[in-house]
């Protein structure tokens, strides 16, 4: 059972992970690969709304996506976007990245090789990965404006879609820990963690939501 307090803490962390940007026109959309097809749906909707002229889907596979997307995350996203009506010439695929840093670097290189001028990026991710994606992109792609977006879901809706509340909270905790650890390793810019978010994170760790934490030696 997940306690009422843990659900309250999870909502605090969930809200912190989202950047609360208003989607607006950008040079390109970058859809970060994962198990979640809503990333491709959101990117396709942005294209349909005229917010971007081009989408790049990025991602190889991870242990959690290999069975679901044997062809690779970015390829699966592309097929989903095409099925939603995005034309083939408006989609690019970057099929090699296996982490967020590679997602950003490889997309930057792909677009540069094609001569695409990029001043702004609509960064599409899972809801709880917005801040991590933003902090990573700001570190690795300076001089570009990033606008974060994801499927407009609240925490209960997301949990219902995944079907495993404990796993979702574990992922929220792990993503927040990385926001605190990775800047020191040069992977992303520093992000302020408000005191109420830090207290919620610490309570969730004490409650055992720790399966997605990085190894102990790298913890804050």
N, C-alpha and C positions, 0 to 999 in steps of 0.2 A: 504494500500500500504506500502511496505517496501522500505525505501529510499536507494539511491545509497550508502550513507555513512554507513548505517546500514549493508548493504551487505559487504562492505569493512571491517567493524569491525568484522563481523561474520567470514570472512575468516581468519583474524588474530587470533581470538580465536580458530577456527577450527584447524589451523596449530599448535598452541601451545598444544592442547590436544593430538596430536600425538607424539609418542616418536621417530619415524623415525629409529627404529631398523631394522637391516637386519635379516630376519628369518634365523635360523641356527638350527642344531640338538640339541634336548633337551631330558631330561629324560621322560617328559610327557607333553601333552597339556592340559590346563584347559580352557574350554569354558564357559564364564560367561553368565548366562541366561538373556534373555530380550525378547522384541517383535521381534527381528531381527534374522531371520534364516540364514543370511549371516555369523553369528558367527559359526554355525554348519558347513556351507559349507567351511569356511576357515580352520577350524580344520580338516575336512575330507581331504581337499587338502594337508594339512601339513602331514597327515598320508600317503597319497598316494605318496607324494614326498620323503618319508623316513626320514622326520625330527623328527618324534616321533613314538614310538612303542605302545603308549597308550594314550587314550583321556579320560578325566573326564569332563562330562557336569554337571553343578551345577545351581540349581535354582528351586524354588517352583513356586509361582505365585505372580503377583502384580495386582492392579486394571486395569492396561493397558494390561495385558496378559491373564487374566482369561478367557475371552470369546474366544480368539484366540487359546490358548493352555489349554483347560480344564484339560488335563492330567498332566499339569505342564511343565514348560519351559525346564528343563533338559530332561524329557522323550521325549518331542517333538523334541528336538535337536538330541537325540539318534536315533529316528526313521528316521530323515532326513539324518543323517550320514550313517546309515545302507542302506538306499535307494541309497546313493551315492557310495556304495561298501565297506565301512569299515566293517570288520568282527565283529561279536558280541563280541568275546572274547577280542577285542581291545578297548572296550568302557565300561566305568563305569558311573553310574548315582548317583549324590548327589541331592536328591529331596526336601531338607528341607530349604535351604538358602533363605532368603528374602532380603538380602542386600549384598554389596560387601565384608564387613568384614566377614560375615558368609560364603560367597562363598569360601573365602581363608581358613578360619579356618576349615570348614567342609571337604574340599578337602584334606587338610593336614592330618586331622585325618583319613579319609578314606584310603588314601594311606599308612599311617603308620600302620593301622590295617591289611592291606594286605601285609605288609613287602616290599613295593616298595621303593627302594632307590632313592631319588630325590636330584639331585645336580643342576638341571636347569629346568625351566618351560617355555614353550611357552604359554604366556598368551593371550588368544584370546577374544576380546571384540568388541563392536561397535567402529567405528573410533574415536568418540569424548570422549570415556571412557578410552582410553589407559593410559593416565597419571594418572587418578584417580585409575585405577586398579593397576598400577605399584606402586604408592605411598602407597596404602593400603597393597599390598603384601609384600613390603619391610619392613613394620612395623610389620606384623603379621607372617612372615615366614622368619626369619633371616637365613643367611648362604646359601641361595639359589639364584642362578642367574636367573633373569627374563628377558625374551625377549618378547616384546609386538608386536602383529600383529593384523590386522583386514582386512576386505575386502578393496581392493585397490580403494577406491572411493574418488573423490573430492567432495567438498561441493555441487555444483549444481547437481551432480548425486545423492547424498544422499537425497537432498531435493526432487528431482523428484520421488525417490522411496517412500518417506514418503507421499508426496503430500500436505505438509503443511509447508511452509517456516517459518511462525511465530513460530510454535511449535518447529521446529528444532533449531531456534535461541534461544528460551526460554531454551531449553535443554542445549545448549552450555553455556549459561550464568549461569544456575544453576550448571552445572558441574564445572565451573571455581570457582564459589563462594565456593563450597565445598573444593576445593583444598586449599583455603585460610583459611577456618573456621575449618575444621576437624583436622588438625595437632594439634591445641590448645586443642582439645578434646581427643587427644590420638588415633585417628582413623587411621592416616597415617603419613608418614614422611613429613617433610617440603619440598616444591618445590618452587624454585624461579619463580616469575612471573615478566617477563620483563616489563619495563615501558610502551612500546607500547601496550602490551597485557592488562595491567591494564587500560590504557586510553580507549582502545576499549571497555572493559568490562563496564566501567563507562558510556560511551556514550550509550551503548545498554541498560543499566539500566534506564537511563534518557529517552530513547526512548520508554520505557514501556515493555521491554522483561524480565518480572520479575515473570512469573507464576510458574517457577520451583525453585525459591529461597527458602532457608530454612527460618524459622520464624525470624522476625526482631531482637529478642533478641540474636540470634546466628550469626547475620551478622557481617562481619569485620568492 
